[in-house]
């Protein structure tokens, strides 16, 4: 996924993997960052940075894979929750609200 952070004036490449971290993921993300910097980024933009989200990561493996990569890349794991955390419940629309909106937008 490609985003642009207006505050930092930088493109952000986010890659989501459904498996645990593998060293080759860092190389692939670095390739994407180079492509964005070469073909999309403007001279006034700051360097593109990458975020790699994996199902699981081993810290040492991630550190070794990123050791000589000069682009800013972060690796983190994610967790899938079966319930919405209490502090987010009021901030997110209910399923019913989303369904109503889909019906209205499709008419």
C-alpha positions in Angstrom: 0.0 0.0 0.0 1.3 3.5 -0.8 0.4 6.5 1.3 1.6 10.1 1.6 2.2 11.6 5.0 1.4 15.4 4.7 3.0 16.3 8.0 6.3 14.6 7.2 6.1 15.2 3.4 7.0 11.7 2.7 5.7 8.7 0.9 5.0 5.6 3.1 5.0 2.1 1.7 3.3 -0.4 3.9 3.5 -4.1 3.1 1.3 -6.6 5.0 2.4 -10.2 5.1 0.2 -13.1 6.4 3.3 -15.1 7.4 6.2 -14.7 9.8 9.0 -12.4 8.8 11.4 -13.7 6.1 14.7 -11.8 5.2 13.7 -11.6 1.6 10.7 -9.4 2.6 13.2 -6.6 3.5 14.8 -6.7 0.1 11.4 -6.6 -1.7 10.3 -3.6 0.4 13.6 -1.9 -0.3 12.9 -2.4 -4.0 9.5 -0.7 -3.6 11.1 2.2 -1.7 13.7 2.8 -4.4 11.0 2.7 -7.1 8.8 5.3 -5.3 11.9 7.5 -4.8 12.9 7.3 -8.4 9.5 7.5 -10.2 7.0 9.1 -7.9 8.7 11.2 -5.2 9.2 14.9 -5.9 12.5 16.7 -5.2 10.7 18.6 -2.3 9.6 15.3 -0.6 11.5 13.7 2.1 12.8 10.1 1.6 10.2 7.4 1.3 10.0 5.0 4.3 8.6 1.5 4.6 6.7 -0.4 7.2 6.6 -4.2 7.0 3.8 -5.8 9.1 4.1 -9.6 9.5 2.2 -12.2 11.5 5.3 -12.8 13.6 8.9 -11.7 13.6 12.1 -12.8 15.2 14.0 -9.7 16.3 17.5 -11.0 15.4 16.4 -12.1 11.9 14.8 -8.7 11.2 17.9 -6.9 12.5 20.2 -8.9 10.3 18.0 -8.5 7.2 17.9 -4.7 7.6 21.5 -4.2 8.7 22.9 -2.8 5.4 19.8 -1.4 3.9 20.1 2.4 3.8 16.4 3.2 3.5 14.2 3.7 6.6 12.3 0.5 7.1 10.5 -0.8 10.2 9.3 -4.3 10.9 6.6 -5.1 13.3 4.1 -7.9 14.0 0.3 -7.6 14.1 -2.3 -9.4 16.1 -5.8 -10.3 14.9 -8.4 -9.6 17.6 -11.8 -11.4 17.8 -13.3 -8.4 19.6 -13.0 -4.6 19.2 -11.0 -3.1 22.1 -13.3 -1.1 24.4 -11.5 2.2 23.8 -12.2 1.9 20.1 -15.9 0.9 20.2 -17.2 4.4 20.3 -14.9 5.6 17.6 -15.8 3.0 14.9 -19.2 2.7 13.1 -21.3 -0.4 13.9 -21.9 -3.1 11.4 -25.5 -1.8 11.0 -24.3 1.7 10.3 -21.9 0.4 7.6 -24.7 -1.7 6.0 -27.1 1.3 5.9 -24.4 3.4 4.3 -23.7 0.7 1.6 -27.4 0.5 0.8 -27.7 4.3 0.5 -24.6 4.6 -1.6 -25.7 1.9 -4.0 -29.0 3.5 -4.7 
